[in-house]
C-alpha cells in the first residue's frame, strides 16, 4: 500500500525537516510544505515534499554537503530543468529547490492553496486517488499517469492567495 489517509503528523514532520534544512542551508532560502501531505484531509503517499526558493540556484551547490549531512541524497535536476533535487534516505522527504521566479514555484504553491481553499476539490481528488490505488495497487507509475489530468485541472485553476 502506498496511499494513506491524511496524517496530522505530516505537518510536524515537515516543520522538523524545514528547521533542520534552515540550519544547514542558512539564510537565503524560503521553504514551503507542498504536495498532498500539505493539505488537510487529502490522501497521500507517505512522503513529505518541501519547496525551496532561492535567489540563485548556484547557491545550492555550496550547500550540498551540509544538506547531505542531514541524510539527503543530491540528485541534480532529476528530469526538471531549473530544479535542484534532494531525497532523504531514512524518511521519505523530497526537497525541490528552484530559483525565485521559476514557474514551478507558483505551480506547487497554487496546487496546495487551491486544495486548501476547496474541500469539494479535496473530496474529488480523494475519490480519484482511492479508485486508482485500488486499480493499480502495485503500479505507482500508472497511478501517477492516470491522475495527471486531474492535477493539470488543479494547476490551471486561478491561484488562491497569490502574492502572500
C-alpha positions as CSV (number, residue, x, y, z in Angstrom):
1,X,0.0,0.0,0.0
2,X,1.3,3.4,-0.9
3,X,-1.7,5.7,-0.3
4,X,-2.6,6.8,3.2
5,X,-5.3,8.9,4.8
6,X,-4.1,12.3,5.9
7,X,-1.9,12.1,8.9
8,X,-1.7,15.2,11.1
9,X,1.9,14.3,12.0
10,X,3.0,15.1,8.4
11,X,2.7,18.8,9.3
12,X,5.0,18.4,12.3
13,X,7.4,16.1,10.4
14,X,7.7,18.7,7.7
15,X,8.3,21.5,10.2
16,X,11.1,19.5,11.7
17,X,12.7,18.9,8.3
18,X,12.3,22.6,7.4
19,X,14.0,23.6,10.7
20,X,16.9,21.2,10.0
21,X,17.3,22.4,6.4
22,X,17.3,26.1,7.5
23,X,20.1,25.3,9.9
24,X,22.1,23.5,7.2
25,X,21.3,26.0,4.4
26,X,21.5,29.2,6.4
27,X,20.0,32.4,5.1
28,X,18.8,32.8,1.6
29,X,16.2,30.1,1.2
30,X,12.5,30.1,1.8
31,X,11.0,26.7,2.5
32,X,7.3,25.6,2.0
33,X,5.4,22.4,2.7
34,X,4.0,21.3,-0.7
35,X,2.2,18.3,-2.2
36,X,-0.6,16.2,-0.9
37,X,0.8,15.9,2.6
38,X,0.4,19.7,3.0
39,X,-3.4,19.5,2.5
40,X,-5.5,18.5,5.5
41,X,-7.9,15.7,4.7
42,X,-6.1,14.7,1.5
43,X,-4.9,11.1,0.9
44,X,-1.2,11.0,0.1
45,X,1.8,8.8,-0.3
46,X,3.8,8.9,3.0
47,X,6.3,11.3,1.5
48,X,6.9,14.9,2.6
49,X,7.6,17.4,-0.2
50,X,9.3,20.6,0.5
51,X,9.8,23.5,-1.9
52,X,12.9,25.6,-1.5
53,X,13.1,29.1,-3.2
54,X,16.5,30.7,-3.6
55,X,17.5,33.9,-5.4
56,X,20.2,32.0,-7.4
57,X,20.4,28.2,-7.9
58,X,24.2,28.4,-7.9
59,X,23.9,29.0,-4.1
60,X,22.7,25.4,-3.7
61,X,26.0,23.9,-4.9
62,X,27.8,25.4,-1.9
63,X,25.3,23.7,0.4
64,X,25.2,20.2,-1.0
65,X,27.4,18.7,1.7
66,X,25.5,20.4,4.5
67,X,22.2,19.1,3.2
68,X,23.7,15.6,2.6
69,X,24.8,15.7,6.3
70,X,21.1,15.7,7.2
71,X,20.6,12.4,5.3
72,X,19.6,13.8,1.9
73,X,21.0,12.5,-1.4
74,X,21.7,15.1,-4.1
75,X,20.0,14.1,-7.4
76,X,20.7,17.1,-9.6
77,X,17.8,18.3,-11.7
78,X,16.4,14.8,-11.8
79,X,14.4,15.5,-15.0
80,X,13.2,19.0,-14.3
81,X,15.3,21.8,-15.7
82,X,15.9,24.6,-13.3
83,X,15.5,22.5,-10.2
84,X,17.9,21.1,-7.7
85,X,16.5,18.0,-6.1
86,X,17.3,16.1,-3.0
87,X,15.7,13.0,-1.5
88,X,16.1,11.9,2.1
89,X,17.4,8.4,2.7
90,X,15.8,7.4,6.0
91,X,12.5,9.3,5.9
92,X,10.8,9.9,2.6
93,X,11.3,13.6,2.2
94,X,11.8,15.3,-1.2
95,X,13.4,18.7,-1.4
96,X,12.7,20.6,-4.7
97,X,14.7,23.9,-5.0
98,X,14.0,26.5,-7.6
99,X,15.3,30.0,-8.3
100,X,12.8,32.8,-7.5
101,X,10.6,33.5,-10.4
102,X,10.5,29.9,-11.7
103,X,7.0,28.9,-12.9
104,X,7.2,25.7,-10.9
105,X,7.0,27.7,-7.7
106,X,3.6,29.1,-8.4
107,X,2.5,25.7,-9.7
108,X,3.4,23.9,-6.5
109,X,2.1,26.6,-4.1
110,X,-1.0,27.1,-6.2
111,X,-1.8,23.4,-6.0
112,X,-1.7,23.5,-2.2
113,X,-3.6,26.7,-1.9
114,X,-6.3,25.7,-4.3
115,X,-6.9,22.5,-2.5
116,X,-6.8,24.1,1.0
117,X,-9.5,26.5,-0.3
118,X,-11.8,23.8,-1.6
119,X,-13.0,20.9,0.5
120,X,-15.0,19.7,-2.5
121,X,-11.9,19.6,-4.7
122,X,-10.1,17.6,-1.9
123,X,-13.0,15.2,-1.8
124,X,-12.9,14.7,-5.6
125,X,-9.2,14.1,-5.6
126,X,-9.5,11.6,-2.7
127,X,-12.1,9.6,-4.6
128,X,-9.8,9.6,-7.7
129,X,-6.8,8.6,-5.6
130,X,-8.6,5.8,-3.8
131,X,-10.0,4.5,-7.1
132,X,-6.6,4.5,-8.8
133,X,-4.9,2.9,-5.7
134,X,-7.4,0.0,-5.9
135,X,-6.9,-0.2,-9.7
136,X,-3.1,-0.1,-9.5
137,X,-2.1,-1.4,-6.0
138,X,1.4,-2.3,-7.2
139,X,2.0,0.2,-10.0
140,X,2.7,3.7,-8.8
141,X,3.7,4.8,-12.3
142,X,0.3,4.0,-13.7
143,X,-1.4,5.6,-10.7
144,X,0.6,8.8,-11.3
145,X,-0.1,8.8,-15.0
146,X,-3.9,8.4,-14.6
147,X,-4.2,11.2,-12.1
148,X,-2.1,13.6,-14.1
149,X,-5.1,15.2,-16.0
150,X,-6.9,15.9,-12.7
151,X,-3.7,17.6,-11.4
152,X,-3.5,19.6,-14.6
153,X,-7.0,20.8,-13.9
154,X,-5.9,21.9,-10.4
155,X,-2.7,23.6,-11.8
156,X,-4.9,25.6,-14.2
157,X,-7.2,27.0,-11.5
158,X,-6.7,30.6,-10.5
159,X,-4.1,30.6,-7.8
160,X,-5.6,31.3,-4.4
161,X,-3.6,33.7,-2.3
162,X,-1.0,34.6,-4.9
163,X,1.4,37.1,-3.6
164,X,1.1,36.1,0.1
